[in-house]
Amino acid sequence: MNERLLRAGAVAAMALMFIGAILMVHWPSGGTDQISSQEVGGVLFGQADGSGYGLVVLLIGVLLLVAMLGGIFLAKEEKE
């Protein structure tokens, strides 16, 4: 019973911290300074001059895929 109460208190504390963090953020009011999806794509993939973060995002994705496959390989049980 005591362990359940401790877990419930921990979950409630985490929930309050999460809600507090959300309420402390200064959210934009949705004025005229909205960014279009075309501008986001231009920043992400860059223009014709080769700027942008597309290659970096691709390399991070490949790194995460390899890490996930390595974790699966290491977690697999060997049959004798």
C-alpha distances in whole Angstrom, upper triangle without the diagonal:
4,5,5,6,9,10,11,12,14,15,17,18,20,21,23,24,26,27,29,30,32,33,35,37,40,41,45,46,48,51,54,53,51,52,53,52,55,55,52,53,56,54,52,55,57,61,64,64,61,59,55,52,52,53,50,48,49,49,45,44,46,44,41,42,43,40,38,40,40,36,36,39,37,34,36,36,39,41,43
4,5,5,6,9,10,11,12,14,15,16,18,20,21,23,24,26,27,29,30,32,33,35,39,40,43,45,47,50,53,52,50,51,52,51,55,54,51,52,55,53,51,54,56,60,63,63,60,57,54,51,51,52,49,47,48,48,44,44,45,43,40,42,43,39,37,40,40,36,36,39,37,34,36,36,40,41,43
4,5,5,6,9,10,11,12,14,15,17,18,20,21,23,24,26,27,29,30,32,34,37,38,42,43,45,49,52,50,48,49,50,49,52,51,48,50,52,50,48,51,53,57,60,60,57,54,51,47,48,48,45,43,45,44,40,40,42,40,36,38,39,35,34,36,36,32,33,35,33,30,33,33,36,38,40
4,5,5,6,9,10,11,12,14,15,16,18,20,21,22,24,26,27,28,30,32,36,36,40,41,43,47,50,48,46,47,48,47,50,50,46,48,51,49,47,49,52,56,59,59,56,53,50,47,47,48,45,42,44,44,40,39,41,39,36,37,39,35,33,36,36,32,33,35,34,31,33,33,37,38,41
4,5,5,6,9,10,10,12,14,15,16,18,20,21,22,24,26,27,28,31,34,35,39,40,42,45,49,47,46,46,48,47,50,50,46,48,51,49,47,50,53,56,59,59,56,54,50,47,48,49,46,43,45,45,41,41,43,41,38,39,41,37,36,38,38,34,35,38,36,33,36,36,40,42,44
4,5,5,6,9,10,10,12,14,15,16,18,20,21,22,24,26,27,29,33,34,37,39,41,45,48,46,45,45,47,46,49,48,45,47,49,47,45,48,51,54,57,57,54,51,48,45,46,46,43,41,43,43,39,39,41,39,35,37,38,35,33,36,36,32,33,36,34,31,34,35,38,40,43
4,5,5,6,9,10,11,12,14,15,16,18,20,21,23,24,26,28,31,32,36,37,39,42,45,44,42,42,44,43,46,45,42,44,46,44,42,45,48,51,54,54,51,49,45,42,43,43,40,38,40,40,36,35,37,36,32,34,35,32,30,33,33,29,30,33,31,28,31,32,36,38,40
4,5,5,6,9,10,10,12,14,15,16,18,20,21,22,24,26,30,30,34,35,37,41,44,42,41,41,43,42,45,45,42,43,46,44,42,45,48,51,54,55,52,49,46,43,43,44,41,39,41,41,37,37,39,37,34,35,37,34,32,35,35,32,32,36,34,31,34,35,38,40,43
4,5,5,6,9,10,10,12,14,15,16,18,20,21,22,25,28,29,33,34,37,40,43,42,40,41,43,42,46,45,41,44,46,44,42,45,48,51,54,54,52,49,45,42,43,44,41,39,41,41,37,37,40,38,34,37,38,35,33,36,36,33,34,37,35,33,36,37,40,43,45
4,5,5,6,9,10,11,12,14,15,16,18,20,21,23,27,28,31,33,35,39,42,40,38,39,41,40,43,42,39,41,43,41,39,42,45,48,51,51,49,46,42,39,40,41,38,36,38,38,34,34,36,34,31,33,35,31,30,33,33,30,31,34,32,30,33,34,38,40,43
4,5,5,6,9,10,10,12,14,15,17,18,20,22,25,26,29,31,33,36,39,38,36,37,38,37,41,40,37,39,41,39,37,40,43,46,50,50,47,44,41,38,38,40,37,34,36,36,33,32,35,33,30,32,33,30,29,32,32,29,30,33,32,29,32,33,37,39,42
4,5,5,6,9,10,11,12,14,15,16,18,20,24,25,28,30,32,35,38,37,36,36,38,38,41,40,37,39,42,40,38,42,44,47,51,51,48,45,42,39,40,41,38,36,38,39,35,35,37,36,32,34,36,33,32,35,36,32,33,37,35,33,36,37,41,43,46
4,5,5,6,9,10,10,12,14,15,16,19,22,23,27,29,31,34,38,36,35,36,38,37,41,39,36,39,41,39,37,41,43,46,50,49,47,44,40,38,39,40,37,35,37,38,34,34,37,35,32,34,36,33,31,35,35,32,33,37,35,33,36,38,41,44,47
4,5,5,6,9,10,10,12,14,15,17,21,22,25,27,29,33,35,34,32,33,35,34,37,36,33,35,38,35,34,37,39,43,46,46,43,41,37,34,35,37,33,31,34,34,30,30,33,31,28,30,32,29,28,31,32,29,30,33,32,30,33,35,39,41,44
4,5,5,6,8,10,11,12,14,16,19,20,23,25,27,30,33,32,31,31,33,33,36,35,32,35,37,35,33,37,39,42,46,46,44,41,37,34,35,37,34,32,34,35,31,31,34,32,29,31,33,31,29,33,33,30,31,35,34,32,35,37,40,43,46
4,5,5,6,9,10,10,12,15,18,19,23,24,27,30,33,32,31,32,34,34,37,36,33,36,38,36,35,38,40,43,47,47,45,42,38,36,37,39,36,33,36,37,33,33,36,35,32,34,36,33,32,36,36,33,35,38,37,35,38,40,44,46,49
4,6,5,6,9,10,10,13,16,18,21,23,26,29,32,30,29,30,32,32,35,34,31,34,36,33,32,36,38,41,44,44,42,39,35,33,34,36,33,31,34,34,30,31,34,32,29,32,34,31,30,34,34,31,33,36,35,34,37,39,42,45,48
4,5,5,6,9,10,11,15,15,19,21,23,26,29,28,26,27,29,29,32,31,28,31,33,30,29,33,35,38,42,42,39,36,33,30,32,33,30,28,31,31,28,28,31,30,27,29,32,29,28,32,32,30,31,35,34,32,35,37,41,44,47
4,5,5,6,9,10,14,14,18,19,21,25,28,27,26,27,29,29,32,31,28,31,34,31,31,34,36,39,43,43,41,38,34,32,33,35,33,30,33,34,31,31,34,33,30,32,35,32,31,35,36,33,34,38,37,35,38,41,44,47,50
4,5,5,6,9,12,14,17,19,22,25,28,26,26,27,30,30,33,32,29,32,34,32,31,35,36,40,43,43,41,38,35,33,34,36,33,31,34,35,31,32,35,34,31,34,36,34,33,37,37,35,36,40,39,37,40,43,46,49,52
4,5,5,7,10,12,16,18,20,23,26,24,24,24,27,27,30,29,26,29,31,28,28,31,33,36,40,39,37,34,31,29,31,33,30,28,31,31,28,29,32,31,28,31,33,31,30,34,35,32,34,37,37,35,38,41,45,47,51
4,6,6,9,9,13,15,17,20,23,22,21,22,24,25,28,26,24,27,29,27,26,30,32,35,38,38,37,33,30,28,30,32,29,27,30,31,28,28,32,31,28,31,33,31,30,34,35,33,34,38,37,36,39,42,45,48,51
4,6,8,9,13,14,17,20,23,22,21,23,26,26,30,28,26,29,31,29,29,33,34,37,40,41,39,36,32,31,33,35,32,30,34,35,31,32,35,34,32,35,37,35,34,38,39,37,38,42,41,40,43,45,49,52,55
4,6,9,13,15,18,20,23,21,21,23,26,27,30,28,26,29,31,28,28,32,33,36,40,39,38,34,31,30,32,34,31,30,33,34,31,31,35,34,32,35,37,35,34,38,39,37,39,42,41,40,43,46,49,52,56
4,6,9,12,15,17,20,18,18,19,22,23,26,24,22,25,27,24,24,28,29,32,36,36,34,31,28,26,28,31,28,26,30,31,28,29,32,31,29,32,35,33,33,36,37,35,37,40,40,39,42,45,48,52,55
4,7,9,12,14,17,15,15,17,20,22,25,22,21,25,26,23,24,28,29,31,35,35,34,30,27,27,29,31,29,27,31,32,29,30,34,33,32,34,37,35,35,39,40,38,40,43,43,42,45,48,52,55,58
4,6,9,11,14,13,13,15,17,19,22,20,19,22,24,22,23,26,27,29,33,34,32,29,26,25,27,30,28,26,30,31,29,29,33,33,31,33,36,35,34,38,39,38,39,42,43,42,44,48,51,54,57
4,6,8,10,9,9,12,15,17,20,18,17,21,22,20,22,25,25,27,31,32,31,28,25,25,27,30,28,26,30,32,29,30,34,34,32,34,37,36,36,39,41,40,41,44,45,44,47,50,53,56,59
4,6,9,10,10,13,16,18,21,20,19,23,24,23,24,27,28,30,33,34,34,31,28,28,29,33,31,29,33,35,33,33,37,37,35,37,40,39,39,42,44,43,44,47,48,47,49,53,56,59,62
4,7,7,7,10,13,15,18,17,17,20,21,21,22,25,26,27,31,32,32,29,26,26,28,31,30,28,31,33,32,32,35,36,34,36,39,39,38,41,43,42,43,47,47,47,49,52,55,58,62
4,6,7,10,13,16,18,17,18,21,22,21,23,26,26,27,31,31,32,29,27,27,29,32,31,30,33,35,34,34,37,38,37,39,42,41,41,44,46,45,46,50,50,50,52,55,58,61,65
4,6,9,11,15,16,15,16,19,19,19,22,24,24,24,28,29,30,27,25,26,28,31,31,29,32,35,33,34,37,38,37,39,42,42,42,45,47,46,47,50,51,51,53,56,59,62,66
4,7,10,13,14,12,13,17,17,16,19,21,21,22,25,26,26,24,22,23,24,28,27,26,29,31,30,31,34,35,34,36,39,39,39,42,44,43,45,47,48,48,50,54,57,60,63
4,7,10,12,10,11,14,15,15,17,19,19,21,24,25,25,23,20,21,22,26,25,24,27,29,28,28,32,33,32,33,37,36,36,39,41,41,42,45,46,45,48,51,54,57,60
4,7,8,6,7,11,11,11,13,16,16,17,21,22,22,19,17,18,19,22,22,20,23,26,25,25,28,30,29,31,34,34,34,36,38,38,39,42,43,43,45,49,52,55,58
4,5,5,7,9,10,11,13,14,15,16,19,21,21,19,17,17,18,22,22,20,22,25,25,25,28,29,29,30,33,34,33,36,38,38,39,42,43,43,45,49,51,54,57
4,5,5,6,9,10,10,12,13,14,18,20,19,17,15,15,15,19,19,17,19,23,22,21,25,26,26,27,30,31,30,33,35,35,36,38,40,40,42,45,48,51,54
4,5,5,6,9,10,10,11,11,15,17,17,15,13,15,14,18,19,18,19,23,23,22,25,27,27,28,31,32,32,34,36,37,38,40,42,42,44,47,50,52,56
4,5,5,6,9,10,10,11,14,16,16,14,12,13,14,18,18,17,19,22,22,22,25,27,27,28,31,32,32,34,36,37,38,40,42,42,44,48,50,53,56
4,5,5,6,9,9,12,15,16,16,13,10,11,12,15,15,14,16,19,19,19,22,23,23,25,28,28,28,31,33,33,34,37,38,38,40,44,46,49,53
4,5,5,6,7,9,13,14,13,12,9,10,9,13,14,13,14,18,18,17,20,22,22,23,26,27,27,29,32,32,33,35,37,38,39,43,45,48,51
4,6,6,5,6,10,11,11,9,7,10,10,13,15,14,16,19,19,19,22,24,24,26,28,29,30,32,34,35,36,38,39,40,42,46,48,51,54
4,6,5,8,12,12,11,8,6,7,9,12,12,12,15,17,17,18,21,22,22,24,27,27,28,30,32,33,34,36,38,39,40,44,46,49,53
4,6,9,12,13,11,9,5,5,6,9,10,9,11,14,14,14,17,19,19,21,23,24,25,27,28,29,31,33,34,35,37,41,43,46,49
4,7,9,10,8,7,5,6,5,8,10,9,11,13,14,15,17,19,20,21,23,24,25,27,29,30,31,33,35,36,37,41,43,46,49
4,7,7,6,5,4,7,8,10,12,12,14,16,17,18,20,22,23,24,26,27,29,30,32,33,35,36,38,39,41,45,46,49,52
4,5,6,6,7,11,11,13,15,16,17,19,21,21,23,25,26,27,29,31,32,33,35,37,38,39,41,42,44,48,49,52,55
4,5,8,10,13,12,14,16,18,18,20,22,23,24,26,28,28,30,32,33,34,36,38,39,40,42,44,45,49,50,53,56
4,6,9,12,13,14,16,18,18,20,22,23,24,26,28,29,30,32,33,35,36,38,39,40,42,44,45,49,50,53,56
4,7,9,10,10,12,14,15,16,18,19,20,22,24,25,26,28,30,31,32,34,36,37,38,40,42,45,47,50,52
4,7,9,10,11,13,14,15,17,19,20,21,23,25,26,27,29,31,32,33,35,36,38,39,41,45,46,50,52
4,6,8,9,10,12,13,14,16,18,19,20,22,24,25,26,28,29,31,32,34,35,37,38,42,44,47,50
4,6,5,6,9,10,11,12,14,15,17,18,20,21,22,24,26,27,29,30,31,33,35,38,40,44,46
4,5,5,6,9,10,11,12,14,15,17,19,20,21,23,24,26,27,29,30,32,33,37,39,42,45
4,5,5,6,9,10,11,12,14,15,17,18,20,21,22,24,26,27,29,30,32,35,37,40,43
4,5,5,6,9,10,10,12,14,15,16,18,20,21,22,24,26,27,28,30,34,36,39,42
4,6,5,6,9,10,11,12,14,15,16,18,20,21,23,24,26,27,29,32,34,37,41
4,5,5,6,9,10,11,12,14,15,17,18,20,21,23,24,26,27,31,33,36,39
4,5,5,6,9,10,11,12,14,15,16,18,20,21,22,24,26,30,31,34,37
4,5,5,6,9,10,10,12,14,15,16,18,20,21,22,24,28,30,33,36
4,5,5,6,9,10,11,12,14,15,17,18,20,21,23,26,28,31,34
4,5,5,6,9,10,11,12,14,15,16,18,20,21,25,26,29,32
4,5,5,6,9,10,10,12,14,15,16,18,20,24,25,29,31
4,5,5,6,9,10,10,12,14,15,16,18,22,24,27,30
4,5,5,6,9,10,11,12,14,15,17,20,22,25,28
4,5,5,6,9,10,10,12,14,15,19,20,24,26
4,6,5,6,9,10,10,12,14,18,20,23,26
4,5,5,6,9,10,11,12,16,18,22,25
4,5,5,6,9,10,11,14,16,19,22
4,5,5,6,9,10,13,15,18,21
4,5,5,6,9,12,14,18,21
4,5,5,6,10,12,15,19
4,6,5,9,10,13,16
4,6,8,10,13,16
4,6,9,13,16
4,6,9,13
4,6,10
4,6
4
